[in-house]
């Protein structure tokens, strides 16, 4: 039997909607399940998650595209249902969850740096300890707002890159594509965030060089280290650290290389 990490390392991600795109969001009902599946979701959550609270998330019922217009049918769901989905733990059951990879490219002293975070240990639902920052799930409470994908990217930026100026006039979001990953069933939007920080940015740095910048530790954050790799060296970094980088971050690194954003 494959381990959880082996399953995630075999994750396949494919594009569904490529830029340019305009999104419309329609609320729908969550798909019906059986009492047996519901009981299994509760069992898996209680035995394996180690959590007491299941955060609200956004599930995806359908995606319909014509030219540059894309409609997303969404519904209210929660983290425990994603947890049961991620590793194909219930045969025949999965939910696709809407989330965002906000790929932050910080412009500093004439160089550009792609931001990463390192967690303290490998996580069962990540498949690696290094990930591109910021990343996060969409929240149902934001789905009726003007642009929930951009809003989520900016929220996660402010949370995960704490200490870096995050005013909107410093950030230029650019949609890359909407993808889906299996197993895992993450419906993920790639948003390139070009960040032009103010001079006070130096106050958030632990160290700085032409190849790497390191942010001061955020004691309340999820990452033990947050750092930026010069985009001129990011592909070499990706190759050297491939096994430690989460599968979805490896996917986006490949996209950025193909787009000529990193080299």
Secondary structure as the mmCIF struct_conf table of DSSP 4:
data_model
#
loop_
_struct_conf.conf_type_id
_struct_conf.id
_struct_conf.beg_label_comp_id
_struct_conf.beg_label_asym_id
_struct_conf.beg_label_seq_id
_struct_conf.end_label_comp_id
_struct_conf.end_label_asym_id
_struct_conf.end_label_seq_id
HELX_RH_AL_P HELX_RH_AL_P1 UNK A 4 UNK A 9
TURN_TY1_P TURN_TY1_P1 UNK A 10 UNK A 10
STRN STRN1 UNK A 12 UNK A 18
BEND BEND1 UNK A 19 UNK A 20
STRN STRN2 UNK A 22 UNK A 27
HELX_LH_PP_P HELX_LH_PP_P1 UNK A 29 UNK A 32
HELX_RH_AL_P HELX_RH_AL_P2 UNK A 35 UNK A 44
HELX_RH_PI_P HELX_RH_PI_P1 UNK A 45 UNK A 49
BEND BEND2 UNK A 52 UNK A 52
STRN STRN3 UNK A 56 UNK A 66
TURN_TY1_P TURN_TY1_P2 UNK A 67 UNK A 68
STRN STRN4 UNK A 69 UNK A 78
HELX_RH_AL_P HELX_RH_AL_P3 UNK A 79 UNK A 85
TURN_TY1_P TURN_TY1_P3 UNK A 86 UNK A 88
BEND BEND3 UNK A 90 UNK A 90
TURN_TY1_P TURN_TY1_P4 UNK A 91 UNK A 92
STRN STRN5 UNK A 97 UNK A 108
TURN_TY1_P TURN_TY1_P5 UNK A 109 UNK A 110
STRN STRN6 UNK A 111 UNK A 118
BEND BEND4 UNK A 120 UNK A 121
TURN_TY1_P TURN_TY1_P6 UNK A 124 UNK A 126
BEND BEND5 UNK A 127 UNK A 129
STRN STRN7 UNK A 130 UNK A 132
BEND BEND6 UNK A 133 UNK A 133
STRN STRN8 UNK A 135 UNK A 137
HELX_RH_3T_P HELX_RH_3T_P1 UNK A 140 UNK A 142
TURN_TY1_P TURN_TY1_P7 UNK A 143 UNK A 144
BEND BEND7 UNK A 145 UNK A 145
TURN_TY1_P TURN_TY1_P8 UNK A 146 UNK A 147
HELX_RH_AL_P HELX_RH_AL_P4 UNK A 148 UNK A 160
TURN_TY1_P TURN_TY1_P9 UNK A 161 UNK A 163
BEND BEND8 UNK A 164 UNK A 164
HELX_RH_3T_P HELX_RH_3T_P2 UNK A 168 UNK A 170
STRN STRN9 UNK A 171 UNK A 182
TURN_TY1_P TURN_TY1_P10 UNK A 183 UNK A 184
STRN STRN10 UNK A 186 UNK A 196
HELX_RH_3T_P HELX_RH_3T_P3 UNK A 199 UNK A 204
STRN STRN11 UNK A 205 UNK A 208
BEND BEND9 UNK A 210 UNK A 211
STRN STRN12 UNK A 212 UNK A 215
HELX_LH_PP_P HELX_LH_PP_P2 UNK A 216 UNK A 217
TURN_TY1_P TURN_TY1_P11 UNK A 219 UNK A 220
BEND BEND10 UNK A 221 UNK A 222
BEND BEND11 UNK A 224 UNK A 224
STRN STRN13 UNK A 225 UNK A 230
TURN_TY1_P TURN_TY1_P12 UNK A 231 UNK A 233
HELX_RH_AL_P HELX_RH_AL_P5 UNK A 234 UNK A 240
TURN_TY1_P TURN_TY1_P13 UNK A 241 UNK A 241
HELX_RH_3T_P HELX_RH_3T_P4 UNK A 242 UNK A 244
STRN STRN14 UNK A 245 UNK A 245
HELX_RH_AL_P HELX_RH_AL_P6 UNK A 247 UNK A 258
TURN_TY1_P TURN_TY1_P14 UNK A 259 UNK A 260
BEND BEND12 UNK A 261 UNK A 261
#
